[in-house]
Amino acid sequence: MSDTHKPSVLFVCVHNAGRSQMAAAFLTHLAADRVEVRSAGSAPAEHVNPAVVEAMAEVGIDIAAEIPKVLTAEAVQASDVVITMGCGDACPYFPGKAYLDWKLDDPAGQGVEAVRPIRDEIRARVERLVSEIDIARRPMR
């Protein structure tokens, strides 16, 4: 195995229809191929929240084809960083993983006007995450 390990991040919320989908889309958009990105939900919905799809389209990111996925222990084990967004105790814990809990409003049942500030907060957090990942990956001199 090479020492150019690609970090992996898993975003988890209850329905995998809003917050975690936005976070995964922003990380994919901002980090390109430098990070492996996953998202899942402890009780996934049937489809991504339409207001979330609309809010993301406003910033040029199309998530209309995304499908909510169920959270598995395998997804957690395969990730270096697990970021939860209100999934509570449903998230499995594995030693050696970095866990972050982002307190964010739930966009479920909200219109696009209410989703925009959540989207913008998620983008800001993901931008910070990308800079932290990039700093951590710089070679030591």
C-alpha positions in Angstrom: 0.0 0.0 0.0 1.3 3.5 -0.9 1.6 6.3 1.6 -0.8 8.4 -0.5 -3.9 7.0 1.3 -7.0 8.9 0.2 -8.9 10.0 3.3 -12.6 8.9 3.4 -15.5 10.8 5.0 -18.9 9.4 5.9 -21.8 11.9 6.5 -24.7 10.5 8.5 -28.1 11.9 9.3 -31.4 10.2 10.0 -33.0 10.1 6.5 -30.0 10.7 4.3 -32.3 13.0 2.4 -31.0 16.4 3.3 -28.1 17.4 5.5 -25.8 14.4 4.7 -26.6 14.6 1.0 -25.7 18.3 0.9 -22.5 17.7 2.9 -21.5 14.8 0.6 -22.2 16.8 -2.5 -20.2 19.8 -1.3 -17.2 17.7 -0.3 -17.3 15.9 -3.6 -17.5 19.3 -5.4 -14.8 21.0 -3.3 -12.3 18.2 -2.8 -12.7 16.5 -6.2 -10.9 13.2 -6.2 -8.7 14.0 -3.1 -11.3 12.5 -0.7 -13.6 9.4 -0.8 -17.1 10.6 0.1 -20.0 8.5 1.5 -23.4 9.4 3.0 -26.0 7.3 4.7 -29.0 7.5 7.1 -30.0 5.5 10.1 -33.6 5.4 8.7 -33.3 6.4 5.0 -36.1 8.2 3.2 -37.4 7.0 -0.2 -35.9 10.1 -2.0 -33.8 13.2 -1.4 -35.8 16.2 -0.1 -37.0 18.2 -3.2 -36.3 21.5 -1.4 -32.7 20.3 -0.8 -32.3 19.3 -4.5 -33.5 22.8 -5.4 -31.3 24.6 -2.9 -28.2 22.7 -4.2 -29.1 23.4 -7.8 -29.1 27.1 -7.0 -25.3 26.8 -6.2 -24.7 24.7 -9.3 -24.7 21.2 -7.7 -27.1 18.6 -9.1 -28.1 15.9 -6.5 -31.4 15.0 -8.2 -30.2 11.5 -9.0 -29.0 10.7 -5.5 -30.7 8.0 -3.5 -30.8 7.8 0.3 -28.7 4.9 1.6 -28.9 2.9 4.8 -26.1 3.3 7.3 -24.1 0.1 7.6 -21.3 -0.9 10.0 -19.2 -1.6 6.9 -19.5 2.1 5.7 -18.4 3.3 9.1 -15.5 0.8 9.2 -14.4 1.9 5.7 -14.3 5.6 6.7 -11.6 7.7 8.4 -13.9 10.4 9.5 -17.6 10.0 10.5 -19.6 13.2 10.7 -23.0 12.8 12.3 -25.9 15.2 11.9 -28.6 14.2 14.4 -28.5 10.4 14.0 -28.1 10.0 17.8 -27.2 6.6 19.1 -27.9 4.9 15.8 -24.4 5.4 14.6 -22.0 2.5 15.2 -18.8 3.4 16.9 -15.4 1.9 15.9 -12.1 2.8 17.7 -9.7 4.7 15.5 -12.2 6.7 13.6 -12.5 10.4 13.9 -16.1 11.3 14.9 -17.6 14.8 14.6 -21.1 15.8 15.4 -22.5 18.8 13.5 -25.5 20.4 15.1 -27.6 21.5 12.2 -31.3 22.3 11.7 -33.2 19.5 9.9 -34.5 20.5 6.5 -37.2 17.8 6.5 -40.6 19.4 5.8 -39.1 22.8 5.1 -39.3 24.9 2.0 -36.3 26.0 0.0 -36.2 29.4 1.9 -35.5 27.5 5.1 -33.1 25.1 3.5 -30.8 27.8 2.1 -29.2 28.8 5.4 -28.7 25.2 6.3 -27.1 24.6 3.0 -24.8 27.6 3.5 -23.8 26.5 7.0 -23.0 23.0 5.6 -20.9 24.5 2.8 -18.9 26.6 5.3 -18.3 23.5 7.5 -17.2 21.4 4.5 -14.9 24.1 3.3 -13.2 24.0 6.8 -13.1 20.2 6.6 -11.4 20.3 3.2 -8.7 22.7 4.5 -8.1 20.5 7.5 -7.8 17.4 5.3 -5.5 19.1 3.0 -3.3 20.3 5.9 -3.2 16.8 7.3 -2.1 15.4 4.0 0.9 17.7 3.5 4.2 15.9 3.7 6.4 16.6 6.7 9.6 18.4 5.9 
